[in-house]
Amino acid sequence: MDSLKSWVSEHKLSSIGAVWASGIVASLAYNRARSPYKPSVRLIHARLHAQAFTLAVLSGAAAMHYYEGSRARARTREAGEDVAQNTLG
């Protein structure tokens, strides 16, 4: 899991593009058999679904980035307090 997380953090734009492309493909595949619409309408719907999926992934990534940042700041603060207590004590 850590290797996947590090790869995603190093290749952010590639990851977002892959999510968007997989959303398009998945939506087209799902709607191909179930939708009576013309292919142009199916393509528009697939694009909308992929954009919604990408926004959800980006929101999750932003939340994770915020959560990791707040945890790192808390650890830094705790480490600073421990050093201060050791030097005073």
Beta strands, then each sheet from edge to edge (+ up, - down):
end
